[in-house]
Amino acid sequence: MNNIARVTQDSWRYLFSPASVAVIGASNTPGTWGNNAMKGLLNTKDRHIYPVNPNSAEVLGKKAYRSVTDIPDAVDLAVIVVGEKLVPVVLRECVSKGVKAAVIITAGFGETGEPGRKLEAELAEIASQGGIRFVGPNSMGHADTRTQLSTFGQAGEMPRGQVAVLAQSGNMCLKIVRNLAESGVAFSKYISTGNEADLRMEDYLEYLGEDDDTKIIAAYIEGLRDGRRFFQLAKEITARKPIVVVKAGGTQESARAVMSHTGALAGADAVYTAAFKQSGVIRVEDDDELCDVVYALLNSPLPRSNRVGILSIGGGPGAMTAEACEKEALAIGALQQGTIIKLDKYLPSRWPRRNPVDMAGPSAAEFSVIADLLWALIEDENLDFIFLLAPIVMDRALLASRMGLSPEAIKAYREKEEKNMMLIREKVEKYQKPVVMMWQSRFFSNDPDIASLFRKSKIIVCANARRAARVMRHLVWYRQYLDATLGK
């Protein structure tokens, strides 16, 4: 199963931009893999879709064929969702038909033990002899938003974006994609790589490194088949586009779970950590942290260094944030004297005249005051980024109950908030300093208007100080890596 031959551009074209697709195992039964794959592929009319099912005359309104060899036209891509014992038979039929690429959804191969590994090796041999490159087996599919291709089963049009997701777990791929989408992140491509009997993580990485649609690569990795190649590629790619990785299998039990899941060898965790650092890969602890970092990289400038300014509605939140920052090796920046003089104009005499800055007074209704304080910190040359802990937006329920606003008044209030957020965005871009908010994160779940507001303004929002500090620690590290690598 050694993947020696490099993947040609034609193979990638057949995988991500096929003119025709056969779904072998297509089904009319809702919720089945064969039904989901058909629904996803029928999102666009720009390609020919051929269901293959010997027991149905048609599937989802499309004429069905008994075998892929019965399809009268050429087939670029085959999506295979039949039982594992039938997959070798079907793959041979694909070779006979002249199919160029395949996605094997079916599980029950290398992850199940020695018999499954032999069956998986047989697939690799058939495909190699027949000139077919394939994803999987044990994959949940793939997607390309530029060509509106999806074997993942999404319904409806997929918005185009700049983030690609690679995952050696179908469920983790789905979870990461959903979490990022809920944060307003759109994708270029995503691939559930499965057992990687043919195409491997390293192949996808090389392809995405040259993909003009992709600006950030996010990956969930359990183990690498060719670690040396991966890290050589990563070192070249991270100088141009970030790679953010969750690496599982760092403990004894998780390594066993990885082996039984996709058949991957997890490897020594310390070796991976060192190699990630040397190649510029941002390693995060879990999928939540990955989503936070990807959102920040996509929507924010990189900080010049690690000095944070903290603007807080009270002393307690500011103190907790300062502690979280110091635990992540972020420095609490010393305010310039000119900044202290500016802040004196707006704050009570009891304010401590140091960072963190305790506002000790302004409320959500006084954005103009909060803005003047925030501008002063952004303009301070001793600070590289700002954490803002203040309720500058309010959810619909609070506006109705606490302030007694009518629906029309709430709409006007929200428009005012949007203007305020855009003012912050303008300052971020002008001074190239990230602003991170924490106070408003809980509103995302109960007020879609607020989620939309933050997406439009592209302001980083984190659920708590620990997550915010970790995000900025990663961005600071990546900036330092780029400066050292590129000689800036």
N, C-alpha and C positions, 0 to 999 in steps of 0.2 A: 504493500500500500504506500510505498514511498513515492511522493510526488516530486519527480525530477524535472519534468518538462514544464517550462514556464507557460502561463496561460496567455493565449493570443488575444489581441483586441477583438477579433471576430467572436471568440468564445464569450467574452464579456458582453458584446453586443447582443448575442443570442440570449444571454441570461437576463439582461436588463432592458433590452429594446427589441424583443422578438416581433416579427410580423404575424406569427401564428403560434398558438399554444394548444396542446392536447392535454386534457385532464383525464388521466387514466385512473379510473375508479370514481368518476363523477357520479353524483347522487342527487336525487330529488328529495332526500330526507333531510329536513332542517337540522342544523347542529352537527352534522357529520363533516369530516374533513373534505370529502368529495363535494359536498354542497357548499361549504364555506369558500373553498378555492374557486369554484365556478362563480359564485357571487362577486368575489373580489375581482376576478378577471373580466367580468361583464361590466365593470364600471365605465369602460371606454369602448367606443365603437371603432377605434382606430386599428384593431387587430382582429384576426380570425380566431375564434375559440371553438375547439372541437371536443365535446365530451365523449369519453370512451366508457361504455357500460354495456356488456352483452345482454343484460336483462331489461333494458329500457329502450324504447324507441326514440325518446328525446329526454333531455335534461334541461330544466329551466328554459324551455322553449327552443332549445337548440337540438338539431338532429344528432342522435347518438350513434356511435359506431361500435361494432363488436371488438375490434382490435385497432391499434394505432396503424397497423398496416393496411387497414381498410379505408383510411382517410384518403380521398382522391388527390389532395393538394400536399405541398411540402409542409413540414412541421419543423419549426425552429426550436421550440422548447416543449419538453414534456414535464408535467407535474404528476408524480406517481404517488397514489394513495391507496394501494392495494395491500393485502396481507404480506407479511415479510417473506413467506415461502414463494410467493408469486413474483416478487420483485425481480429476481434474476431472469425469469422468463420474459417479463415485460421489458426489461432493459435490453435483452437480445432482440426483441421485436423493434425497439427503438433504433437499434443499430441497423437492422435490416431496412427500416423505413428511411434512414438517413437523418434522423433527428440529431441536432447539433449540441444541445445542452439539456440538462434535466435538474429538477428539484425533487428529491426523494423525501417525502414527509414521513413515510412509514418508519416506525421504531421496531425494536426487537433484534438488534444487531450487536455490535461490539460491546454495548453497555450491559449485555445480559450474560456474558461469559464466553467460554471457548467456542461453542457451536455458533454463537452469534458472530464472533470474530471471523470464523471461517466463511460464513455467509457474506459478511461485509467485504472480505478480501476477494471473494468471487465477483461482487459488484464492481470493485475497483478494476479487476482484470478485464471484465467484459467491456467496461467503459473505455479503458485504455486501448484495448484492441480495436474498438469501434470508433474511436475519435470523439467520444462524448465527454464533456466536462460536466460535473454535477455537484450540487449542494446537498449535504446530508450524508447518509440517511439520518433519521431521528431529528428532522428539522421541522420548524413550524412555518417555514416559507421565507419569502423575501419581498421587497417592494422598492420601486423607483418612482419618485413623485414626478420627475420630469416627463417620463413616458406614461405615467399613471398605470403602471404595472403592479399588481399585488397578488401574490399567492398566499397572503396572510389571512385573507377573508374580510378585509375592510369593505364597508358599504359606503358609497358616495365618493365624491372627489377628494383627493388628498392635496392639501396645500403644499406648495413647493417651499423648501427651506435649504439650510446650509449645513445641517448636522447629520452625520451618518452614524448608525448604531450597528455594532457587531456583537453577537452574543453566542457563547457556546451553551446556551440554555434557551429553549423556546419561551418558557414562562418568564425568565428574566428579561429577555428581549421585549416581550409584550409589556411587562411591568415598566421598564425604562421608557419605552415609547409612550405609554399612556401618561406616565408622570411628567415627562417633558412636554407632551402635547397640552396637558392641563396647565402648564406654566406659560403656554403661548409659543413654545418652540416648534418650528416646522422642520421637516426632514428632507434630505436629499435622497438617502437610501437607508434601508435597514435589512439585515440578514441574520436569520437564525442559522448558524453554521452547522449545527448538529454534530455528528460524530466525525466529520471531516475526513471521510474515507478517500475523497479526491481533493477538492478544493479546501485549502486550509486557512486558518487565521492569517498566516503570513501572505498568502495570495491576495486575500481581500484587502489587507493593509496596503500592499503595494499598489493595488488598483485604486483604492480611495486616495492614496497619497498623490496620485496624478489626476484625480477626478476634479474637473473645474466646478462642478456643482457642490462639492464638499469643502467646507472651511474648517470644520471641527469633527474629529473622530472620537466617538465614545465606545468603549468595549467592556464586555463582561468576559473574563478569561478564567478558565479552570486549569488549563495546562497548554503548553506550546509543543507542537511536534518538532519545530525547528527554531529553537530559541535564539541561536546565533543570527539567523537570517532576520527574525523578527526585530531584534534590537539594532541590527545594522540599518534596516529600513526605517525604524522609528527615529534613529538619530538623524537621518536625512530629512524625514518628514517634519519633525517637531520644530525645525528651524523655520518652517513655512506655515504650518498649521498645528494647533494643539492636539494631543492625544490624551484622553482621560480614561483611566482604566480602573475597574474593580477586579481584583484578583482573588478568587476563592481558593480554598485548599491550603490555607496557611497553618492549620492545626491538624493533629493526627486524625481526628474523626471527620473533619471536613474533607481531608484528602481522600479518605475512604469513600465518602459520599460522592465526591467528584468522579472517582474511578467507576463506581456503579452507575453513575448518571450518563456520562458520555464516553466512558472508556479512556479518558485522558489521564495522564500522569501529572499530578500537581507540581512535583518538584520542590526543592528547598526554598522556603519562603524568603530567607535572607538573601539568597542569590537573586531572586526576582526583584526584591526591593532595591538592591544595589544596581542591577542592570537597568531598571526603570529610571533611576536617578541619572545614571551616566548617559542615557539616551534621550533625556528630556521628557519622559512620559510622566504625566501627573497621576500618581496612584492615590485613590481615595478608598475609604473604608467600606462604604456601602452604596446602594443605588440612590438613596436620598442625597448623599453628599455628591455623588456623580451628577445628579440633575442640578443641584445648586451651582456646582462649578461650571458645568456646561452653559447654564443660563448666564452666569456672570461673564464668562469668556465671550459669549455671543453678543452681549449687550453693553459691555463696559470696557473702558480703557484699562490697560494694565497699570497698577500703581508703580511709581518710580522707586519706592522703597517700602519699608515696613512700619512707618510712623503713622499711627492712627489718631484722629481727633474724634472725641465722643461728645455728642450733644444730647443731653438727656433731660426728660421732663422732671426727673427727681434724682436724689442721691443714690438710692438703692439700686435702680436699674443701671445707673452709670458705674457703680462700684462692681456689680456683677459682670458687666461688659468688660471693664478694665481687667478683671481677673481672668476672664476667658481669653482675652487678647494676649496677656502675658504668658498664659499656659501654652499658647500657640506660637510663642517667640515673636509676637508683634510688640512694637515699642509704643508706649503712650507718649506721644509727641509733646515737647515743651512748647507752650504758646509763645509766639513773639510778643514783645511788649506792645507793639502797635495793635495786635489783635486784642489784647486785654483792654486797651483803651477803647477800642470799638465796642467791645462787649459791655463795658461799664455804662454805655449810653442806654442800654436796654434792660439790664439786669438789676435786681435789688442789691443794695450794698453788701448784703450777707453772702453773695455768691463767692465761692472759694478762690477765684482768680487763678485757676489752674485747670488742667485737663485731667479728668472729664469735666465738662462744663455742665453744671446743674442749672437749668433754666429757672427753676424756683418761681414759677409764675405764669408764663404764657400758656394759653389753652389752645384747643383745636380751632377755636373761632378767631385766633389772633395769628393767622399765618404770616401776616406782614412782619410781625416781630420775630417769629421763628425764622423766617426767610433771612432777615438781616443778620441774625446770629449764625445761621448756616453759611451765608455768603462770607462772613468774616473768617470762619474756619476754612472754607474752601480756598480762600485767597491767602491763607497763612502758608508761607514757604517751608515751614517746619513740619507740615502735615502732608501726607501722601494720599490719604483717603479718609472718609468720614463715616462714622456710624451715627445714625439719627434715630433716637428713641423718643418719638413724640407722635401723638395721634393726629396727624394732619389730614386724615380722611376719616369719615364715619360711615358705618354701614346703614342701610336703609331703615332697619328697625330702630336704631338709635336716633336717627334724624326724625322719625315719625313720633317716637314715644318721648324722648327727652326734650327735643326742640319743638315738637308739635307741628312739624312742617307738612303741608299738603303734598300730594304727588307732583303737582306742578312746581312747588317750591323746592322739593327734593331734586327734581330735574335741574333746576337753575343752580342749586347748591353743588350738584355733581359737576356741572359745567365749570363752575368756579374752581373746584378741586382739580379738574383736569388741567386748567390753565396753570395752576400752582405747580402741578407735577411737571409740566412742560418747562416751566421756568427753572426747576431743579435740573432737568435734563440739559438745558442750554448751558448751565454752569458746569456741569460734568464734562460736557464736550469742550467748552472753552478752556478750562483749566486741566483737562485730562486727568481728573481725579474722581475715582469711584465714590458714590454715595450708597450706603447700604442701610435699609430700613428693617426694623424688626417688629415694631409695635403693631403693624397692620396685618401681619401674616394670618391671624385667625379669621379675618374678614373674608379671605378668599373662599372659604367653604360655604358661607351663608349669604354672600352678596356678589353675584357675577359682575355687577357694574364696577365694583372695586377691582376685581381681577382684570377686567378689560382695561381699566384706567392704568394700572401698573404695566400691563403689557404694552400699551401705546407709548408710555413714557420710557420704557425699557430701564426702569430703576430696579436694582437688585433688592429683593425682599427675602429675608431668612426668618425661620420660625423662632429662633432664639439666638442668644449671644454666642453660644458654643459653635453652632453651625455657621454663623456669620464669620467668626474668627477663623474657622478652618478654611472657609472659602477664600478669604483674603490671604491667608498663609500660602495657599496653593498658587494664587495669582502672583503674589510677591516672589515666590520661588521660581515660577515660570519666567517672570520678567528678568530675574537675576540670571537664570540659565541662558536666556536669549542674549542678554548683554555679554555674558562671558563667551558664548559660542560665536556670536557675530562680531565680537570685538568692539562693542559700543562703549 
